[in-house]
Amino acid sequence: MNSLNKTFLPTQSYKNRNWFIIDCKDQKLGRIATVIATLLKGKVKPYYFPSIDTGDYVILINAESILINENATHHIVNKPGRPGSALKIRNVSDCLPKFTIERAVKGMLTQSEKKRVMRRLRIFNGENHTHVAQNPIKVDVSNFYKDSTIHAKMVEVPN
């Protein structure tokens, strides 16, 4: 048998999920949302496959200090029902930071991924979080696509 033609596909029972922690202080919403969506899907792993969920857990700290463009006219419409009675329009900068981040990340996921992948996102407004026991890997968002330290810290694929 030729060993060069063997492709490793992780099964559904293959659980190798890492925990990542991202500091949102003075980070832009769009840049950080792309990093979060990439980590939640598992696209940084060498054995990524689109039909198999190999994503990781992501912890966000300092969510209240994320940068949002105040001049942009992004509006959120809640419960659009009868015009004039149930229609609530709010500016994005007036919303809670947790709601704004979740909305940005959900927009980068497919319809089938939204429910199962968003369960692995934890957002905290301060420095403290409750997932110290998971030993999360700190991710520097500014060097995310340039740096390969995330790939080096991840567990290797079994033979």
DSSP file (Angstrom, degrees, kcal/mol; ACC not computed):
  #  RESIDUE AA STRUCTURE BP1 BP2  ACC     N-H-->O    O-->H-N    N-H-->O    O-->H-N    TCO  KAPPA ALPHA  PHI   PSI    X-CA   Y-CA   Z-CA
    1    1 A M              0   0    0      0, 0.0     2,-0.6     0, 0.0     0, 0.0   0.000 360.0 360.0 360.0 136.8    0.0    0.0    0.0
    2    2 A N    >   -     0   0    0      1,-0.1     3,-0.8     3,-0.0     4,-0.1  -0.719 360.0-160.8 -85.0 121.2    1.3    3.4   -0.9
    3    3 A S  G >  S+     0   0    0     -2,-0.6     3,-0.9     1,-0.2    -1,-0.1   0.613  82.1  72.4 -79.1 -11.1    1.4    5.7    2.2
    4    4 A L  G 3  S+     0   0    0      1,-0.2    -1,-0.2     3,-0.0    -2,-0.0   0.721  92.5  55.8 -75.7 -18.8    1.5    8.9    0.2
    5    5 A N  G <  S+     0   0    0     -3,-0.8     2,-0.5     2,-0.1    -1,-0.2   0.352  79.9 110.0 -95.9   6.6   -2.2    8.6   -0.8
    6    6 A K    <   -     0   0    0     -3,-0.9     2,-0.5    -4,-0.1    -3,-0.0  -0.709  50.7-162.6 -85.8 129.0   -3.6    8.3    2.7
    7    7 A T        -     0   0    0     -2,-0.5     2,-0.6     2,-0.0    -2,-0.1  -0.938  14.0-134.9-112.1 130.0   -5.6   11.3    3.8
    8    8 A F        +     0   0    0     -2,-0.5   151,-0.0   149,-0.0   149,-0.0  -0.741  25.0 178.8 -85.3 122.4   -6.3   11.9    7.4
    9    9 A L        -     0   0    0     -2,-0.6     2,-0.1    40,-0.0    39,-0.1  -0.984  25.6-131.6-121.1 119.5   -9.9   12.9    8.1
   10   10 A P        -     0   0    0      0, 0.0     2,-0.1     0, 0.0    39,-0.0  -0.468  22.9-135.4 -69.3 140.0  -10.9   13.5   11.7
   11   11 A T    >   -     0   0    0     -2,-0.1     3,-1.2     1,-0.1    41,-0.0  -0.291  27.2 -99.7 -85.5 176.0  -14.1   11.7   12.7
   12   12 A Q  T 3  S+     0   0    0      1,-0.3    -1,-0.1    -2,-0.1    40,-0.0   0.805 124.9  54.3 -67.2 -27.7  -16.9   13.2   14.7
   13   13 A S  T 3  S+     0   0    0      2,-0.1     2,-1.2     1,-0.1    -1,-0.3   0.510  80.1 106.7 -83.9  -2.8  -15.6   11.5   17.8
   14   14 A Y    <   -     0   0    0     -3,-1.2     2,-0.8     2,-0.1    -1,-0.1  -0.641  51.7-176.6 -79.8  98.2  -12.2   13.1   17.3
   15   15 A K        +     0   0    0     -2,-1.2    39,-0.1     1,-0.1    -2,-0.1  -0.855  25.1 142.0-103.6 107.0  -12.1   15.7   20.1
   16   16 A N        +     0   0    0     -2,-0.8     2,-0.4    39,-0.1   139,-0.1  -0.524  23.2 161.4-139.2  67.7   -9.0   17.8   20.1
   17   17 A R        -     0   0    0     39,-0.1     2,-0.2    -2,-0.0    39,-0.1  -0.779  20.7-158.6 -99.1 132.8  -10.3   21.3   21.0
   18   18 A N        -     0   0    0     -2,-0.4    39,-2.7   137,-0.0     2,-0.5  -0.631  14.4-127.7-100.5 163.0   -8.1   24.0   22.3
   19   19 A W  E     -a   57   0A   0    116,-0.3   118,-3.1   115,-0.3     2,-0.4  -0.963  24.4-169.8-112.7 127.9   -9.0   27.1   24.3
   20   20 A F  E     -ab  58 137A   0     37,-2.2    39,-3.0    -2,-0.5     2,-0.4  -0.917   8.1-154.3-117.4 144.2   -7.8   30.5   23.1
   21   21 A I  E     -ab  59 138A   0    116,-2.5   118,-2.5    -2,-0.4     2,-0.4  -0.975   9.9-170.2-120.6 132.7   -8.0   33.8   24.9
   22   22 A I  E     -ab  60 139A   0     37,-3.0    39,-2.4    -2,-0.4     2,-0.6  -0.979  16.7-142.3-125.2 131.0   -8.1   37.1   23.1
   23   23 A D  E     -a   61   0A   0    116,-0.5   118,-0.2    -2,-0.4    39,-0.2  -0.839  10.4-166.5 -92.5 119.4   -7.8   40.5   24.7
   24   24 A C    >   +     0   0    0     37,-2.6     3,-1.7    -2,-0.6    43,-0.3   0.395  39.8 133.9 -86.7   2.6  -10.2   43.0   22.9
   25   25 A K  T 3  S-     0   0    0      1,-0.3    41,-0.2    36,-0.2     3,-0.1  -0.368  85.5 -10.4 -64.2 124.3   -8.6   46.1   24.4
   26   26 A D  T 3  S+     0   0    0     39,-1.7     2,-0.3     1,-0.2    -1,-0.3   0.820 103.1 134.4  56.2  37.5   -8.1   48.7   21.6
   27   27 A Q    <   -     0   0    0     -3,-1.7    40,-3.0    38,-0.3    -1,-0.2  -0.884  58.4-113.3-112.6 147.6   -8.9   46.2   18.9
   28   28 A K  B  >  -d   67   0B   0     -2,-0.3     4,-2.1    38,-0.2     5,-0.2  -0.546  20.1-129.0 -80.6 145.7  -11.2   46.9   15.9
   29   29 A L  H  > S+     0   0    0     38,-1.7     4,-2.1    -2,-0.2     5,-0.2   0.908 103.9  47.3 -62.5 -46.3  -14.5   44.9   15.8
   30   30 A G  H  > S+     0   0    0      1,-0.2     4,-1.6     2,-0.2    -1,-0.2   0.896 112.7  48.4 -65.9 -41.2  -14.1   43.7   12.2
   31   31 A R  H  > S+     0   0    0      1,-0.2     4,-1.3     2,-0.2    -1,-0.2   0.912 114.8  44.7 -65.2 -42.5  -10.5   42.5   12.6
   32   32 A I  H  X S+     0   0    0     -4,-2.1     4,-2.3     1,-0.2    -1,-0.2   0.832 108.1  58.2 -74.2 -30.2  -11.2   40.7   15.7
   33   33 A A  H  X S+     0   0    0     -4,-2.1     4,-2.5    -5,-0.2    -1,-0.2   0.866 104.2  51.7 -67.5 -35.4  -14.4   39.1   14.4
   34   34 A T  H  X S+     0   0    0     -4,-1.6     4,-1.9     2,-0.2    -1,-0.2   0.888 110.7  48.2 -67.8 -37.4  -12.5   37.5   11.5
   35   35 A V  H  X S+     0   0    0     -4,-1.3     4,-2.2     2,-0.2    -2,-0.2   0.913 112.3  49.1 -66.6 -42.1  -10.0   36.0   13.9
   36   36 A I  H  X S+     0   0    0     -4,-2.3     4,-2.7     1,-0.2     5,-0.2   0.928 111.2  48.8 -63.3 -45.8  -12.8   34.7   16.2
   37   37 A A  H  X S+     0   0    0     -4,-2.5     4,-1.8     1,-0.2    -1,-0.2   0.881 110.8  51.4 -63.2 -37.6  -14.7   33.1   13.3
   38   38 A T  H  X>S+     0   0    0     -4,-1.9     5,-1.9     2,-0.2     4,-1.2   0.910 113.2  44.1 -65.2 -42.4  -11.5   31.4   12.0
   39   39 A L  H  <5S+     0   0    0     -4,-2.2    17,-2.0     2,-0.2    -2,-0.2   0.889 111.7  52.7 -70.5 -39.0  -10.7   29.9   15.4
   40   40 A L  H  <5S+     0   0    0     -4,-2.7    -1,-0.2     1,-0.2    -2,-0.2   0.855 112.0  45.9 -65.9 -34.3  -14.3   28.8   16.0
   41   41 A K  H  <5S-     0   0    0     -4,-1.8    13,-0.7    -5,-0.2    -1,-0.2   0.760 109.9-123.7 -77.3 -25.4  -14.4   27.0   12.7
   42   42 A G  T ><5 +     0   0    0     -4,-1.2     3,-1.4    -5,-0.2    -3,-0.2   0.701  61.4 144.4  89.4  22.4  -11.0   25.4   13.3
   43   43 A K  T 3 < +     0   0    0     -5,-1.9    -4,-0.1     1,-0.3     5,-0.1   0.609  62.9  64.9 -72.5 -10.9   -9.4   26.7   10.1
   44   44 A V  T 3  S+     0   0    0     -6,-0.5    -1,-0.3    -5,-0.1    -5,-0.1   0.568  82.8  97.0 -85.5  -8.4   -6.0   27.2   11.7
   45   45 A K  S X  S-     0   0    0     -3,-1.4     3,-1.2     1,-0.1   106,-0.1  -0.546  76.8-133.2 -82.5 145.8   -5.7   23.4   12.2
   46   46 A P  T 3  S+     0   0    0      0, 0.0    -1,-0.1     0, 0.0    -3,-0.0   0.715 105.8  51.3 -70.5 -18.6   -3.7   21.4    9.7
   47   47 A Y  T 3  S+     0   0    0     -5,-0.1     2,-0.1     7,-0.1    -3,-0.1  -0.048  78.0 148.8-107.9  31.3   -6.4   18.8    9.5
   48   48 A Y    <   +     0   0    0     -3,-1.2     5,-0.1    -5,-0.1    -6,-0.1  -0.411  19.1 178.0 -65.2 137.2   -9.3   21.1    8.9
   49   49 A F    >   -     0   0    0      3,-0.5     3,-1.5    -2,-0.1     5,-0.2  -0.981  29.6-133.9-141.3 131.3  -12.1   19.7    6.8
   50   50 A P  T 3  S+     0   0    0      0, 0.0    -1,-0.1     0, 0.0     4,-0.0   0.790 102.1  47.7 -61.1 -32.0  -15.2   21.8    6.0
   51   51 A S  T 3  S+     0   0    0      2,-0.1     2,-0.5     1,-0.0     0, 0.0   0.529 103.3  70.5 -89.3  -3.4  -17.8   19.1    6.7
   52   52 A I  S <  S-     0   0    0     -3,-1.5     2,-0.9   -41,-0.0    -3,-0.5  -0.953  82.6-127.3-117.5 130.5  -16.3   18.1   10.1
   53   53 A D        +     0   0    0     -2,-0.5   -11,-0.1     1,-0.2   -12,-0.1  -0.643  44.9 150.4 -80.4 106.3  -16.5   20.3   13.1
   54   54 A T        +     0   0    0     -2,-0.9    -1,-0.2   -13,-0.7   -13,-0.1   0.031  28.4 139.6-120.2  24.1  -12.9   20.7   14.4
   55   55 A G        -     0   0    0    -14,-0.2   -15,-0.2   -15,-0.2     2,-0.2  -0.078  41.1-131.9 -72.3 169.7  -13.3   24.2   15.9
   56   56 A D        -     0   0    0    -17,-2.0     2,-0.3   -39,-0.1   -37,-0.2  -0.596  21.6 -97.9-115.0 173.4  -11.9   25.5   19.1
   57   57 A Y  E     -a   19   0A   0    -39,-2.7   -37,-2.2    -2,-0.2     2,-0.4  -0.732  33.8-158.3 -92.0 144.2  -13.2   27.5   22.1
   58   58 A V  E     -ac  20 121A   0     62,-2.3    64,-2.8    -2,-0.3     2,-0.5  -0.991   6.0-164.7-129.0 130.6  -12.6   31.2   22.2
   59   59 A I  E     -ac  21 122A   0    -39,-3.0   -37,-3.0    -2,-0.4     2,-0.5  -0.961   7.4-161.8-113.1 126.7  -12.6   33.4   25.4
   60   60 A L  E     -ac  22 123A   0     62,-3.1    64,-2.5    -2,-0.5     2,-0.3  -0.929   7.6-172.7-109.2 130.2  -12.8   37.2   24.9
   61   61 A I  E     +a   23   0A   0    -39,-2.4   -37,-2.6    -2,-0.5   -36,-0.2  -0.859  65.0  25.5-118.2 158.8  -11.8   39.6   27.7
   62   62 A N    >   +     0   0    0     64,-1.7     3,-1.2    -2,-0.3    63,-0.2   0.895  67.5 160.6  58.2  45.3  -12.2   43.4   27.9
   63   63 A A  G >   +     0   0    0     61,-1.9     3,-1.2     1,-0.2    62,-0.2   0.759  63.9  65.5 -68.0 -24.1  -15.1   43.3   25.5
   64   64 A E  G 3  S+     0   0    0     61,-0.7    -1,-0.2     1,-0.3    61,-0.1   0.691  96.8  56.5 -73.4 -15.8  -16.3   46.8   26.7
   65   65 A S  G <  S+     0   0    0     -3,-1.2   -39,-1.7    60,-0.2   -38,-0.3   0.088  76.0 128.0-103.7  24.6  -13.1   48.4   25.3
   66   66 A I    <   -     0   0    0     -3,-1.2     2,-0.5   -41,-0.2   -38,-0.2  -0.539  63.2-114.5 -77.4 146.4  -13.5   47.2   21.7
   67   67 A L  B     +d   28   0B   0    -40,-3.0   -38,-1.7   -43,-0.3     2,-0.4  -0.711  35.3 178.3 -89.1 125.9  -13.3   49.9   19.0
   68   68 A I        -     0   0    0     -2,-0.5     2,-0.6   -40,-0.2     3,-0.1  -0.984  37.9-109.3-124.4 136.9  -16.4   50.6   17.0
   69   69 A N        -     0   0    0     -2,-0.4     3,-0.5     1,-0.2    24,-0.1  -0.522  28.1-166.0 -68.3 113.2  -16.6   53.2   14.3
   70   70 A E  S    S+     0   0    0     -2,-0.6    -1,-0.2     1,-0.2    23,-0.1   0.775  83.2  56.1 -73.0 -27.0  -18.9   55.9   15.8
   71   71 A N  S    S+     0   0    0      2,-0.1    -1,-0.2    -3,-0.1     2,-0.1   0.663  83.8 100.8 -82.2 -16.2  -19.4   57.7   12.5
   72   72 A A  S    S-     0   0    0     -3,-0.5     2,-0.9     1,-0.1    20,-0.1  -0.416  72.1-135.1 -71.4 145.8  -20.7   54.6   10.6
   73   73 A T        +     0   0    0     -2,-0.1     2,-0.5    18,-0.1    -1,-0.1  -0.494  45.5 151.5-101.7  63.1  -24.5   54.5   10.2
   74   74 A H        -     0   0    0     -2,-0.9    18,-2.0     2,-0.0     2,-0.3  -0.832  22.4-171.8 -93.4 127.5  -25.0   50.8   11.2
   75   75 A H  E     -E   91   0C   0     -2,-0.5     2,-0.5    16,-0.2    16,-0.2  -0.905  17.1-145.6-122.3 149.6  -28.4   50.2   12.6
   76   76 A I  E     -E   90   0C   0     14,-2.9    14,-2.3    -2,-0.3     2,-0.6  -0.961  10.9-154.4-113.7 127.4  -29.9   47.1   14.3
   77   77 A V  E     -E   89   0C   0     -2,-0.5     2,-0.4    12,-0.2    12,-0.2  -0.906  11.3-162.1-104.4 119.3  -33.6   46.5   13.8
   78   78 A N  E     -E   88   0C   0     10,-2.6    10,-1.4    -2,-0.6     3,-0.2  -0.867  63.6 -11.5-104.9 134.4  -35.2   44.5   16.6
   79   79 A K  S    S-     0   0    0     -2,-0.4     2,-1.1     1,-0.2    -1,-0.2   0.920  70.3-158.9  49.4  62.7  -38.6   42.7   16.2
   80   80 A P        +     0   0    0      0, 0.0    -1,-0.2     0, 0.0     7,-0.1  -0.596  39.3 131.2 -73.1 106.0  -39.8   44.2   12.9
   81   81 A G        +     0   0    0     -2,-1.1     3,-0.0     1,-0.4    -2,-0.0   0.245  63.3   4.8-118.8-117.5  -43.5   43.6   13.1
   82   82 A R  S >>>S-     0   0    0      1,-0.1     4,-1.6     2,-0.0     3,-1.4  -0.586  88.6-104.5 -72.8 133.1  -46.1   46.2   12.4
   83   83 A P  T 345S+     0   0    0      0, 0.0    -1,-0.1     0, 0.0     0, 0.0  -0.369 101.0  11.9 -61.9 130.2  -44.6   49.4   11.3
   84   84 A G  T 345S+     0   0    0     -2,-0.1    -2,-0.0     1,-0.1     0, 0.0   0.078 124.0  58.1  95.2 -24.1  -44.6   52.0   14.0
   85   85 A S  T <45S+     0   0    0     -3,-1.4    -1,-0.1     3,-0.0     0, 0.0   0.854 116.9  17.1-106.9 -48.3  -45.5   49.8   16.9
   86   86 A A  T  <5S+     0   0    0     -4,-1.6     2,-0.5     2,-0.0    -8,-0.0   0.442  93.2 112.3-106.1  -0.7  -43.0   47.0   17.3
   87   87 A L      < -     0   0    0     -5,-0.6     2,-0.5    -7,-0.1    -8,-0.1  -0.630  40.5-179.3 -82.1 120.0  -40.1   48.4   15.2
   88   88 A K  E     -E   78   0C   0    -10,-1.4   -10,-2.6    -2,-0.5     2,-0.5  -0.976   5.0-170.7-122.1 120.5  -37.1   49.3   17.3
   89   89 A I  E     +E   77   0C   0     -2,-0.5     2,-0.3   -12,-0.2   -12,-0.2  -0.945   9.6 176.2-113.3 125.3  -34.1   50.8   15.6
   90   90 A R  E     -E   76   0C   0    -14,-2.3   -14,-2.9    -2,-0.5     2,-0.2  -0.929  31.2-115.3-126.2 151.3  -30.8   51.2   17.5
   91   91 A N  E >   -E   75   0C   0     -2,-0.3     3,-1.2   -16,-0.2     4,-0.4  -0.591  26.4-124.7 -79.9 147.5  -27.4   52.4   16.6
   92   92 A V  G >  S+     0   0    0    -18,-2.0     3,-1.3     1,-0.3    -1,-0.1   0.859 109.1  58.2 -63.5 -36.4  -24.7   49.8   16.9
   93   93 A S  G 3  S+     0   0    0    -19,-0.3    -1,-0.3     1,-0.3   -23,-0.1   0.689 101.9  56.5 -69.4 -16.5  -22.5   51.9   19.1
   94   94 A D  G <  S+     0   0    0     -3,-1.2    -1,-0.3     2,-0.1    -2,-0.2   0.557  92.5  91.1 -88.9  -8.7  -25.4   52.1   21.6
   95   95 A C  S <  S-     0   0    0     -3,-1.3    -3,-0.0    -4,-0.4    -4,-0.0  -0.300  90.9 -84.5 -84.1 167.6  -25.7   48.3   22.0
   96   96 A L     >  -     0   0    0      1,-0.1     4,-2.1    -2,-0.1     5,-0.2  -0.426  35.2-125.6 -66.5 144.7  -24.0   46.1   24.5
   97   97 A P  H  > S+     0   0    0      0, 0.0     4,-2.4     0, 0.0     5,-0.2   0.861 109.6  55.1 -63.8 -33.6  -20.5   45.0   23.4
   98   98 A K  H  > S+     0   0    0      1,-0.2     4,-2.4     2,-0.2     5,-0.2   0.929 109.8  46.1 -63.4 -44.5  -21.4   41.3   23.9
   99   99 A F  H  > S+     0   0    0      1,-0.2     4,-2.0     2,-0.2    -1,-0.2   0.885 112.9  50.2 -65.0 -39.7  -24.4   41.7   21.5
  100  100 A T  H  X S+     0   0    0     -4,-2.1     4,-1.9     2,-0.2    -2,-0.2   0.908 112.3  46.0 -67.4 -42.7  -22.3   43.6   19.0
  101  101 A I  H  X S+     0   0    0     -4,-2.4     4,-2.4     2,-0.2     5,-0.2   0.925 112.7  50.2 -66.8 -44.5  -19.5   41.1   18.9
  102  102 A E  H  X S+     0   0    0     -4,-2.4     4,-2.5    -5,-0.2    -1,-0.2   0.892 110.5  50.4 -60.7 -38.9  -21.9   38.1   18.7
  103  103 A R  H  X S+     0   0    0     -4,-2.0     4,-1.4     2,-0.2    -1,-0.2   0.888 110.7  48.8 -67.2 -39.1  -23.7   39.8   15.8
  104  104 A A  H  < S+     0   0    0     -4,-1.9     4,-0.4     2,-0.2    -2,-0.2   0.898 114.2  45.0 -68.0 -40.2  -20.5   40.4   13.9
  105  105 A V  H >< S+     0   0    0     -4,-2.4     3,-1.4     1,-0.2     4,-0.3   0.900 109.8  54.9 -71.4 -40.2  -19.2   36.9   14.3
  106  106 A K  H >< S+     0   0    0     -4,-2.5     3,-1.2     1,-0.3    -1,-0.2   0.841 101.2  59.8 -61.1 -32.7  -22.6   35.3   13.4
  107  107 A G  T 3< S+     0   0    0     -4,-1.4    -1,-0.3     1,-0.2    -2,-0.2   0.692 103.1  52.4 -69.1 -17.2  -22.5   37.3   10.2
  108  108 A M  T <  S+     0   0    0     -3,-1.4     2,-0.3    -4,-0.4    -1,-0.2   0.416  99.6  78.6 -97.2   0.3  -19.3   35.5    9.2
  109  109 A L  S <  S-     0   0    0     -3,-1.2     2,-0.1    -4,-0.3   -72,-0.0  -0.730  83.3-109.6-107.0 157.7  -20.7   32.0    9.8
  110  110 A T     >  -     0   0    0     -2,-0.3     4,-1.4     1,-0.1     3,-0.4  -0.321  36.4-103.2 -76.8 168.2  -22.9   29.9    7.6
  111  111 A Q  T  4 S+     0   0    0      1,-0.2     4,-0.5     2,-0.2     3,-0.1   0.873 121.4  47.8 -62.1 -39.1  -26.5   29.2    8.6
  112  112 A S  T  4 S+     0   0    0      1,-0.2     4,-0.5     2,-0.1    -1,-0.2   0.742 112.0  50.2 -75.9 -22.3  -25.7   25.7    9.7
  113  113 A E  T  > S+     0   0    0     -3,-0.4     4,-2.5     1,-0.1     5,-0.5   0.720  89.4  81.4 -86.3 -22.3  -22.7   26.7   11.8
  114  114 A K  H  X S+     0   0    0     -4,-1.4     4,-1.6     1,-0.2    -1,-0.1   0.885  94.4  40.7 -56.0 -47.6  -24.3   29.5   13.7
  115  115 A K  H  4 S+     0   0    0     -4,-0.5     4,-0.5     1,-0.2    -1,-0.2   0.940 121.8  36.8 -72.4 -47.3  -26.0   27.5   16.5
  116  116 A R  H  4 S+     0   0    0     -4,-0.5     3,-0.2     1,-0.2     4,-0.2   0.831 120.0  46.2 -77.7 -31.0  -23.3   24.9   17.2
  117  117 A V  H >< S+     0   0    0     -4,-2.5     3,-1.7     1,-0.2    -1,-0.2   0.863 103.6  60.5 -80.9 -35.9  -20.3   27.1   16.8
  118  118 A M  G >< S+     0   0    0     -4,-1.6     3,-1.2    -5,-0.5    -1,-0.2   0.670  90.3  72.1 -68.4 -14.9  -21.5   30.1   18.8
  119  119 A R  G 3  S+     0   0    0     -4,-0.5    -1,-0.3     1,-0.2    -2,-0.2   0.741  92.6  57.3 -68.0 -21.2  -21.8   27.9   21.9
  120  120 A R  G <  S+     0   0    0     -3,-1.7   -62,-2.3    -4,-0.2     2,-0.5   0.314  85.9  95.4 -94.0   8.5  -18.0   27.8   22.1
  121  121 A L  E <   -c   58   0A   0     -3,-1.2     2,-0.5   -64,-0.2   -62,-0.2  -0.892  52.3-172.8-103.5 124.2  -17.6   31.6   22.3
  122  122 A R  E     -c   59   0A   0    -64,-2.8   -62,-3.1    -2,-0.5     2,-0.5  -0.972   3.2-167.0-118.6 126.8  -17.3   33.1   25.8
  123  123 A I  E     -c   60   0A   0     -2,-0.5     2,-0.4   -64,-0.2   -62,-0.2  -0.956   6.2-179.1-120.7 128.7  -17.4   36.9   26.2
  124  124 A F        -     0   0    0    -64,-2.5   -61,-1.9    -2,-0.5   -60,-0.1  -0.971  23.3-148.2-126.7 141.4  -16.4   38.8   29.4
  125  125 A N  S    S+     0   0    0     -2,-0.4   -61,-0.7   -63,-0.2   -60,-0.2   0.762  80.4  39.6 -79.5 -25.8  -16.4   42.5   30.0
  126  126 A G  S    S-     0   0    0      2,-0.4   -64,-1.7   -64,-0.2   -63,-0.2  -0.314  96.8 -90.4-110.9-165.9  -13.5   42.6   32.4
  127  127 A E  S    S+     0   0    0    -66,-0.2     2,-0.2    -2,-0.1    -3,-0.0   0.809  98.3  84.4 -75.3 -31.8  -10.1   41.0   32.8
  128  128 A N        +     0   0    0      2,-0.0    -2,-0.4   -67,-0.0     2,-0.3  -0.487  53.1 171.7 -81.0 141.3  -11.4   38.1   34.9
  129  129 A H        -     0   0    0     -2,-0.2     3,-0.3   -68,-0.1   -68,-0.0  -0.947  36.7-127.8-141.7 164.0  -12.9   35.0   33.4
  130  130 A T  S    S+     0   0    0     -2,-0.3     3,-0.3     1,-0.2    -2,-0.0   0.255  89.6  80.8 -97.9  11.5  -14.0   31.6   34.7
  131  131 A H    >   +     0   0    0      1,-0.2     3,-0.6     2,-0.1    -1,-0.2  -0.202  46.2 120.8-113.9  42.0  -12.0   29.4   32.4
  132  132 A V  G >   +     0   0    0     -3,-0.3     3,-1.6     1,-0.2    -1,-0.2   0.837  69.1  63.8 -71.2 -32.7   -8.6   29.5   34.0
  133  133 A A  G 3  S+     0   0    0     -3,-0.3    -1,-0.2     1,-0.3    -2,-0.1   0.707  92.0  64.2 -67.1 -19.8   -8.6   25.7   34.5
  134  134 A Q  G <  S-     0   0    0     -3,-0.6    -1,-0.3  -116,-0.0  -115,-0.3   0.511 100.8-133.1 -81.8  -3.7   -8.6   25.1   30.7
  135  135 A N    <   -     0   0    0     -3,-1.6  -116,-0.3    -4,-0.1    -3,-0.1   0.964  27.7-150.4  50.5  66.3   -5.2   26.7   30.3
  136  136 A P        -     0   0    0      0, 0.0     2,-0.5     0, 0.0  -116,-0.3  -0.314   9.1-121.6 -70.3 150.1   -6.1   29.0   27.3
  137  137 A I  E     -b   20   0A   0   -118,-3.1  -116,-2.5    13,-0.0     2,-0.3  -0.795  27.0-125.4 -90.1 125.9   -3.5   29.9   24.7
  138  138 A K  E     -b   21   0A   0     -2,-0.5     2,-0.5  -118,-0.2  -116,-0.2  -0.567  24.6-156.6 -75.8 131.2   -3.1   33.7   24.5
  139  139 A V  E     -b   22   0A   0   -118,-2.5     2,-0.8    -2,-0.3  -116,-0.5  -0.930   9.8-147.3-112.9 128.5   -3.6   35.0   20.9
  140  140 A D    >   -     0   0    0     -2,-0.5     3,-0.7     1,-0.2     7,-0.2  -0.858   9.8-162.6 -92.5 111.3   -2.1   38.2   19.7
  141  141 A V  G >  S+     0   0    0     -2,-0.8     3,-1.2     1,-0.2     4,-0.3   0.814  83.8  62.1 -67.9 -31.6   -4.6   39.5   17.1
  142  142 A S  G 3  S+     0   0    0      1,-0.3    -1,-0.2     2,-0.1     3,-0.1   0.808 115.3  32.0 -67.3 -27.7   -2.3   42.0   15.5
  143  143 A N  G <> S+     0   0    0     -3,-0.7     4,-2.8     1,-0.1    -1,-0.3   0.117  85.9 115.7-111.1  20.3    0.1   39.2   14.4
  144  144 A F  T <4 S+     0   0    0     -3,-1.2     6,-0.2     1,-0.2    -1,-0.1   0.915  83.3  33.0 -62.2 -47.9   -2.5   36.4   13.9
  145  145 A Y  T  4 S+     0   0    0     -4,-0.3    -1,-0.2     1,-0.2    -2,-0.1   0.649 124.4  45.6 -85.7 -14.2   -2.1   35.9   10.1
  146  146 A K  T  4 S+     0   0    0     -3,-0.1     2,-0.3    -4,-0.1    -2,-0.2   0.779 102.7  70.2 -93.5 -31.3    1.6   36.7   10.1
  147  147 A D     <  -     0   0    0     -4,-2.8     3,-0.2    -7,-0.2     4,-0.1  -0.644  56.2-164.0 -96.0 143.6    2.7   34.6   13.1
  148  148 A S     >  +     0   0    0     -2,-0.3     4,-1.4     1,-0.1     5,-0.1   0.095  60.4 108.1-110.3  21.8    2.7   30.8   13.2
  149  149 A T  H  > S+     0   0    0      1,-0.2     4,-1.6     2,-0.2    -1,-0.1   0.801  75.0  59.2 -70.3 -26.4    3.0   30.4   17.0
  150  150 A I  H  > S+     0   0    0     -3,-0.2     4,-1.0     1,-0.2    -1,-0.2   0.918 105.2  48.9 -65.8 -41.7   -0.6   29.2   17.1
  151  151 A H  H  4 S+     0   0    0      1,-0.2     3,-0.2     2,-0.2    -1,-0.2   0.856 110.7  51.1 -66.3 -33.9    0.2   26.3   14.8
  152  152 A A  H  < S+     0   0    0     -4,-1.4    -1,-0.2     1,-0.2    -2,-0.2   0.820 109.9  49.0 -73.3 -30.4    3.3   25.4   16.9
  153  153 A K  H  < S+     0   0    0     -4,-1.6    -1,-0.2    -5,-0.1    -2,-0.2   0.644  92.0  96.7 -84.2 -14.9    1.3   25.3   20.2
  154  154 A M  S  < S-     0   0    0     -4,-1.0     2,-0.2    -3,-0.2    -3,-0.0  -0.397  86.4 -98.6 -77.6 153.7   -1.5   23.1   18.9
  155  155 A V        -     0   0    0   -139,-0.1    -1,-0.1     1,-0.1    -2,-0.1  -0.479  42.5-115.4 -72.4 138.0   -1.5   19.4   19.4
  156  156 A E        -     0   0    0     -2,-0.2    -1,-0.1     1,-0.1    -4,-0.0  -0.278  30.7 -97.7 -73.3 159.5   -0.2   17.4   16.5
  157  157 A V        -     0   0    0      1,-0.1    -1,-0.1     2,-0.0     2,-0.1  -0.584  40.8-116.3 -76.4 134.1   -2.3   14.9   14.5
  158  158 A P              0   0    0      0, 0.0    -1,-0.1     0, 0.0    -3,-0.0  -0.420 360.0 360.0 -71.1 149.3   -1.9   11.3   15.6
  159  159 A N              0   0    0     -2,-0.1    -2,-0.0  -151,-0.0     0, 0.0   0.460 360.0 360.0 -80.2 360.0   -0.5    8.9   13.0
